[in-house]
Amino acid sequence: MKNVRRRVLKSLAVALCAPSWAAAQHGLPAIQLAMIEGLSGGNANGGEAVFRNLVWAVERVNQRGGVATTQGLRLLQMERYDSKGQIEEALSALRSAIDDGARFILQGNSSAVAAALIEAVNKHNEREPGRRVLFLNYSAVDPILTNEKCSFWHFRFDAHADMRMAALMAVLHDDRPVKAVYLLGQDYSFGQAVAREARRQLGIQRPDIRIVGDELHALLRIKDFAPYAAKIKASGAQAVITGNFSNDLTLLVKAAREAGFEGKFYTFYGNALGAPAAIGEAGVDKVIAVADWLPNVQTAQSEAFYRSFRQRFPLPADDYVHMRMQLMIEALAQAIDKAGSTDAVAVARALEHAAVNLQGQHGTMRAADHQFEQQLVVGMMERQGTPGVKFDVEGSGYGFRVIKTIQPAQAEMPTTCKMVRPA
């Protein structure tokens, strides 16, 4: 079944409805988008989840006729390239995508990969101005990417790690019983950034809290978190702050529960693909997660958005929708419309001022550093059916109740970016 689903999704053109083709001008080629992501390896299911979201977003644009250029309407066409989650593979995929005609590169499931892609895109665009590309980032959240490493050719549509941490701190600020926390994360650029910002923001928001543990571990290599769980319990911590994702999160929470740890987990990705089902009862009233949107946001527009995604992808295993990815494709379509072409400079200048709305969610691009500004929400893991938890995740029986909403102006943070723009 999985291979069949992948073949169906592989060629977006096949999935496009006939009216879209009819609406596009005859003879005009589709605008190529290239998703470079880990579609095999340790986070392959995360890559597939991204692809489903982008497929759905691109379909929506094409169903209304595509994007407007001075030559006429053109459809969007997306191809996928497997980076295997590795930097060198991603750089090779970038070269292949450009040679295949892609001018818009989409990636996000690794900040280390994103940093390498930004550097490669910068060099490529300088060497080959006739084949310039833009890099749209939907998930790589290392703050450096829109600060010291900011680039005119790169746009981030997810809140960066410091913004996410601030949202979690807005909840922890009022969690007065917590007096001791344990910092645990993955040992690479993102995990290091999370730990650094946790220390900084705790000093500002909750100087009364003691940090009783602070360590990093190998990324996606730990099979047994029991030793870490034992240290967490022995430390006297009442909460763990972690940026862990995938198995590094689910195995950690389960090990902590088995060790008898009764504290909370303040997470970046507790709501992520597979996590609620794997965590199970251990996460009820304990796992807190920050996101740009959650299915249980209590509005009619949000519910309609979620139900439409579930109609498009009805299998429980496919139930993971990202609002920010939908907004990203909408922003790109808007920018191409305004530019009237796919010229990278013209589209980038239009994208710098993008303002998009979709089913009640609004976001704007900040031109100073190309950081997208949008509402953030913090949720608490609960059993489906409890007040505020109408929808579960992946048929697991567990969902997230929204406990805090942070408006865009509150989520915004200063930048050190010194943007260099083409003449």
N, C-alpha and C positions, 0 to 999 in steps of 0.2 A: 504493500500500500504506500509506504514512504517513497519508494522509487517512482511509482506512478505519479504521486503528487508532485514530486520534483520535476518530472518530465513535463507535466502540465504547466507548472509555473515557469519552467526554463525559458520558454519563448513567450514573451509578453504579447507579441503581435497576434498570436493565436487566440489569446484570451480577450482581445479587444472586440467590442461589439460592432456590428456592421454599420450602424449610424455614424460611429466615429470616423470610420474610413470614408464614408460618403461625405462627411462634413469637411474633411481635409482636402486641400487643393490637389488635383491630380498631378502626379509627376514630382511632387516635392518630397524629398526623403524625410524620414522621421528623424527627430533630434535624439541623439544617442546619449544615454546616461549609463554610467558604469558603476555598479556596486562592487567594491573590493572588500571582501569580508571572509572571516574564517568559516568556511562551510564544511570543513572536516577538522578533526582534532577535538580537543577538550571542550570547546564552546561552539560546536557545530550547530546545536539546536538554537543557540542564540542568533547565529547567522541566518538560519532559516526563518526565524521569527521576524528578523529585520526585513528579509526579502518579502515575506507576506505583506507586511505593512507598506512597503514601498510599492509593491504590485498594486495594492488596493488604492493607494494615493494616485499613482500614474493612471490607472484605469479611470478614476474619477475625472481627471483632467481631460483624457481622451474622449470620454463619453459626452463631454460638452463641446467637442470639436477640436480639442488640442489647444495650441498657443498661437497667438497672432504674430506674424512677422510681416515685413514689408512685401515679401513675395507671396504671402497668403498664409492660410492656416496650416500648421504642421503638428503631427502627433509626436508624443514622447515614446521612446522605446528604450527599455532598460535591459541590460545584459549583466550577468553576474560573473565574478571572477573570484576564485577561491585562493585566499591568502594563507590558508591553513593556520591563521593566527600568528604568522611569522613575518618579521620585517622584510627579509630578503624576498620572500614570496610575494609580499604586497608590492614591493618596488618593481618586481618583474611583471606583476599583473598590471601595474600602472602603465608600464611601457606598452604592454599588449593592448590595453584599452585605448590608449592614445592612437596607436597604429591602426586599431579597428575603427577609429573615427569618433570616439567618445570625446566630448568637450566638457562634460560635467561628471566629476568623480565623487562618489558617495561612500563614506566609511565612518566607523565610529566605535567598534567594539574593543578597541585598545588604544590607550593614549600614547603608548610607545610607538605603535604603528602610525598613528596620526601624526606624531612629531616627525617621523621619517618621511611621510608623504608630503607634509608641508614643505620640508626642505627640498625634496625632489621636484615638487611642482614649482617652487620658486626658481630653481635652476633651469628646469625645462622651459618655463615661460620666458626667461631671459635669453636662452639660447635660440628658441624657436618662436618668435612673436607671431608668426603666421598660424601656429597651432596651439595657442594658449588654452589652458584649461582652468576651471574653477573647482575647488575642493569644498564640498558641503559635508559637514561633520554633524552626525546626529547623536553621538553618545560618548565621544572621547572627552573626558571632563577635567583633565589636568589643567589647572588654572594658567599654567605657563603658555598654553596654546593661544590664548587671547591677551597675553601680557608680553613677556619678553620675546616670545616666538610669534607674535601676531604677524599676519601676512595679509596683504590686499587680496590675495587669491584664495584665502581660507575663511569660511563662515561657520560658526558653531551655533547649533540649534538646541542644544541641551544646556541646562544650567551647569556651570562648572562646579568643581568640588567644594570651593569655598562658599558658594551660594547655597549648595545643598547642605553643607554643614551648618550654615547660619539658620536654615529652616529647621533643622533638627534641634539646634540650640534654643530656638524660640519655644520649643516644647520642653526641653530639658530645664530651661530657666524656671519654669513653673513646677517642675517635678521635685518639690522640696525635700521629700524623703531621701532622695539620692545624695549621698555625701562622699561616695568613693566610686571611681570608674576605672575600667581597664581598657586600654587602647590596644587593639590587635588588628593587624592588616597585612596585606600582601606586599612583598618586598620588590616593588618596582615603582616607577615614577608616580603613578596614581596613588598607590597605597601610602607612599612616603608623604605625598601632598595632603592626604586625608589626616594622617597622624599629626603633621605639622600644624595644620589649621585647627584641629581639635584642641591641641595644647594652647594655641593662641586664643581661640574663642572661649575656652573654659576660663582662662585667666580674666577675660573681660566680663562674661555673662554669669559665671558661677565660680568666683574665686574661693568660695568655701569648699568646693569639691576637691578631694585629694585624688591624684592620679596614682593608683596603686600598682599599675602594670602598664608597660609600654613596649611592645615588641612587634616585629615583622617576621613573616614566614615565607617560604618559597611559594611562588604563584602556581596554583593548581597542581601541586605535587604531593600535598599532605593527604594521606589516606586515613590516618587515625588522629583525631584531634583530642583524644582523651588526655594526653599530657598537658595540652593547653587548657583544657577544661578544668583539670585538677588545680592548675596554678591560678586560674580565675577564681575558683571557689575559695582556695586557701588565702587569696589576697584580701578577702572581705569586700570585694567590689559589689556594688548594688546595680551596676549597669555596665554593659560593654558597648563601646563605640567602634564600629567597623565599616570599612568600605568593601568588605569581602563580597564576592558574587559567586554564582554557580556552586560547585561542590564545596568550595572553601567557606561558603556561608552555611549551607544546609548541614554539612557534617559538623561544623562548629556548634551550631545551635543544638543539634541532637546530642552531641557529646556533653555539652554543658548541662542539659537537662538530665542526662543519665548520671552525671556526677553530682546531681542534687543542687545545682545552681538555680536560685530562685529569682535572680535579677532580670532586668530588661535588656533588650538589644536595640540600640539605636543604629539603624542600618541605612545604607544608600540603596540597597537592592533586595530588601526582604520580600518585596512583592514581585520579584523578577521571575522569569521563566523557570518553572519547576520548583521554585523555592517553597511556596506555601504547602504544596502537596508533600514534599519531602520533609518539611519541618513538622507538619501535622499539629497535634494537640500541644506540642512543646512550645508553639509560638503564640497560642491564644493569650491575649492580654499582656504579651511579653515582647513581641517583635514589632518594632516601629519602623516605618519606611517613609522616605521622601520621594516624591515624583512630580512631574509636571502636570499629571492628571491621573485620576483613579476611577475605575468603573462606577464606584459608589458616590461620586460627586452628585449631590442631590439637586439636579436640574433636569427638566424634561428634554432639553437639547442634548445634554450629556448622555442621557439614557438612550435617546434615539441614535446617537452616534455609535454607542456601544452595541446596540441591537443590530444595527446595519452591518457592523464588522462581523458579528457572530453569524449573521445570515450569509455573508460572503464566505466565511470560513467556519463551518458548523462543527468540525471535529473538536472535542475538548482539548486535545493536544495542541491545537492551533490557536488556542484562546490566549493571546497576548498582544494587546494593541497599544501602540505608542501614539499619543496625540501629537507629540512634537514632530514625528516623521511626516505626519499628514500636513502639518503647518509648513514644514520645510519644502515639500513638493509644491504646495500652494504658493509659497513665497517665490520659488524658482519660476513657476509659471507666470506669476505676476511680473517678475523682473524681465523675463523674455518678452512679454507683451509690451512693457514700457520701452524696452530697448529696441524692439522691432527686429531683432536679430539674435544670433547666438554668439556674437562677438564677446569675448570674455571680459574685456574692459567695460563695454557698454552694459552688459548684464550685471557685472559686479557693482557698478555705480548705481544702477537701479536697485539692486538687492540691498545696498547699504541703507536704503530708506524704505524697505519693505514693511508693510503693516498688514497683517492677515487676520481674518476671523474665520472660525470654523466651529459650528455647533456650540457657541457660547464661549469658546476659548479664543483669546486674543493674544497676539504677540507682535513685537516690533524689533527690527534689527537696529542695534546701536552702531552707528557708522564709525565711531572712534576706534573700536577694537573688533568689530564684527561678532559681537556677542549678542545672541538673541535674548530678549527680555520678555518674560512671561510669568504668569501666576504659578506658584508652587503649592503643593498640598502635602501634608503629613498624615499618614494613616496608621491605625493600630490593627493588628491582625485579630480577627474574630471569627467565630463560626457563622456560616451563612444563616440568615434568618434572625439574627440578633438585630436590634434597632440600628439602622444606618448601614446594614450589610445586606442589601437586596441581591447582589451578585457575588458569586464566589469566583475563584480563579481556576481555570482548567478542570472544572468539575471536581475539584478537591474537597468542596464543602467548607472552604475557608476563604474569606475575603478581607478587605481592609476598609475599616470605618474611618472617614475623614475626621481628624481631631484638630487640625489647624490649617488655615488657608493663609498664604502669604501673597499679597498683591505684588504686581510687577515692580512698583516703586519701592516696596520694602525689600524685595529680593535683589534688586540691583546693587552692584558693588563697584567701587572705583577700579580703574585699570591703569597699568603702567605702560600700556602699548604706545609705541611711537611709530604710527603707521606710515609706511613709505608707499606712496601712490604713483602709478605711471604718469608721465607727463601727458 
